[in-house]
């Protein structure tokens, strides 16, 4: 009779080891970064500055690619190390620490939210779309037990105003006005 794998303990999900998750997440981030970098070539140039409207998105996609590469290399190195076979129980996060952040749903919601933001950015405008996007991102990434809507809204509005000032005054990049035209 061949040996069979034991089912996960009650209350625990059967998840891949951390090093495998790191490698998969790193590879996924790198693929997403490549797609985002390629998409930046469709951004219209509004100014004649040397940086242009596509500079920051390209920089962001490049940073995402590098971080994904680091995560991929870390996952591969951990998988090959002898410590990966016998991880210490103290190093494992508690279920309470990752509550609400585990699984593919938050990642899929994050990607969906980003693409909705991109679709609404030009017709609605930067100043109206960005605060809602930032607010929803903060809600998605925050601990469900520590939600402070007024604080999150204040952060979203302040970040939008600072971004608008930075791009229009410092980088001299025109942002989509949408309904405010």
C-alpha positions in Angstrom: 0.0 0.0 0.0 1.6 3.3 -1.1 2.1 6.0 1.5 -0.4 8.9 1.2 -0.1 12.5 2.3 -1.8 13.4 5.5 -4.6 15.9 5.3 -4.0 19.3 6.7 -4.7 19.8 10.4 -8.2 21.2 11.2 -8.3 25.0 10.7 -5.2 25.0 8.5 -5.1 25.2 4.7 -2.8 23.2 2.5 -0.6 26.0 1.2 2.7 25.6 -0.7 5.9 26.2 1.3 7.0 29.9 1.7 9.9 29.5 -0.7 7.7 28.2 -3.5 5.2 31.0 -2.9 8.0 33.5 -3.1 9.3 32.1 -6.3 5.8 32.1 -7.8 5.0 35.6 -6.6 8.3 36.8 -7.9 7.8 35.4 -11.4 4.2 36.8 -11.4 5.5 40.2 -10.4 8.1 40.1 -13.2 5.5 39.2 -15.8 3.2 41.9 -14.6 6.1 44.4 -14.7 6.9 43.4 -18.3 3.2 43.9 -19.3 3.0 47.3 -17.5 6.3 48.4 -19.0 5.1 47.5 -22.5 1.8 49.3 -21.9 3.6 52.6 -21.0 4.6 53.1 -24.6 0.9 53.8 -25.3 0.9 56.8 -22.9 0.4 60.1 -24.8 3.1 62.7 -24.3 1.7 66.0 -23.2 4.9 68.0 -22.7 8.3 68.4 -24.3 10.3 67.6 -21.2 13.0 65.0 -21.3 11.1 62.8 -18.8 7.7 62.8 -20.4 4.4 61.2 -19.1 5.7 57.6 -19.4 8.8 58.1 -17.2 7.3 57.4 -13.8 5.2 54.4 -15.0 8.3 52.9 -16.6 10.3 53.5 -13.5 7.6 51.9 -11.4 7.4 48.9 -13.7 11.2 48.6 -13.6 11.3 48.7 -9.8 8.5 46.1 -9.7 10.5 43.8 -12.1 13.6 44.1 -9.9 11.6 43.4 -6.7 10.0 40.4 -8.4 13.5 39.2 -9.5 14.7 39.5 -5.9 11.7 37.5 -4.6 12.2 34.9 -7.3 16.0 34.5 -6.5 15.2 34.4 -2.8 12.6 31.7 -3.3 14.9 29.6 -5.4 17.8 30.0 -2.9 15.6 29.1 0.1 14.3 26.0 -1.7 17.9 24.7 -2.2 19.1 25.5 1.3 19.1 22.8 4.0 17.2 25.1 6.4 14.2 25.1 4.0 13.5 21.5 4.7 13.3 22.1 8.5 12.0 25.6 9.1 11.8 26.8 12.7 8.2 27.1 14.1 9.1 30.5 15.5 9.7 31.9 12.0 6.2 30.9 10.8 3.6 33.8 10.9 0.6 33.1 13.1 -2.8 32.8 11.4 -3.9 36.0 13.1 -1.0 37.9 11.6 -2.0 37.0 8.0 -5.8 37.0 8.5 -7.5 38.7 5.6 -4.3 38.8 3.5 -4.0 35.1 2.6 -5.0 33.6 -0.6 -5.4 34.8 -4.2 -8.5 37.0 -3.6 -6.7 40.1 -2.3 -4.2 39.9 -5.2 -6.9 39.6 -7.8 -8.9 42.4 -6.2 -5.7 44.6 -6.3 -5.2 43.9 -10.0 -8.9 44.5 -10.8 -8.9 47.7 -8.8 -5.8 48.9 -10.7 -7.3 48.2 -14.1 -10.6 49.9 -13.2 -8.5 52.9 -12.1 -6.7 52.9 -15.5 -10.0 52.7 -17.4 -11.5 55.6 -15.4 -8.4 57.8 -15.3 -8.8 59.6 -18.7 -12.6 60.0 -18.9 -13.1 61.0 -15.2 -9.8 62.6 -14.5 -6.9 62.3 -12.1 -8.2 64.5 -9.4 -11.5 62.6 -9.1 -10.3 59.1 -9.8 -7.1 58.9 -7.7 -8.6 59.6 -4.2 -11.1 56.7 -4.7 -8.3 54.4 -6.0 -6.0 55.2 -3.1 -8.8 54.9 -0.5 -9.8 51.5 -1.9 -6.2 50.3 -2.0 -5.7 51.3 1.6 -8.9 49.5 2.6 -7.8 46.4 0.7 -4.4 46.3 2.3 -5.3 47.3 5.8 -6.2 45.0 8.7 -10.0 44.5 8.7 -10.1 45.1 12.5 -8.3 48.5 12.3 -10.2 50.3 9.5 -10.4 54.1 10.0 -12.3 55.5 7.0 -11.9 59.2 7.8 -8.1 58.8 8.2 -7.9 56.7 5.0 -9.9 59.3 3.1 -7.6 62.1 4.4 -4.6 60.2 3.4 -6.1 59.5 -0.1 -6.9 63.2 -0.6 -3.6 64.4 0.7 -1.7 61.9 -1.5 -3.7 62.9 -4.5 -3.0 66.6 -4.0 0.7 66.0 -3.4 0.9 63.8 -6.5 -0.9 66.4 -8.6 1.4 69.2 -7.4 4.5 67.1 -8.0 3.5 66.1 -11.5 2.2 69.4 -12.7 4.7 71.7 -11.1 7.9 69.7 -10.7 7.7 67.3 -13.7 5.5 69.6 -15.8 3.3 66.7 -16.9 -0.3 67.4 -17.8 -2.6 64.9 -16.0 -6.0 63.9 -17.4 -8.7 66.4 -16.3 -11.7 64.4 -17.3 -14.9 65.9 -16.1 -13.1 68.9 -14.7 -12.3 70.3 -18.1 
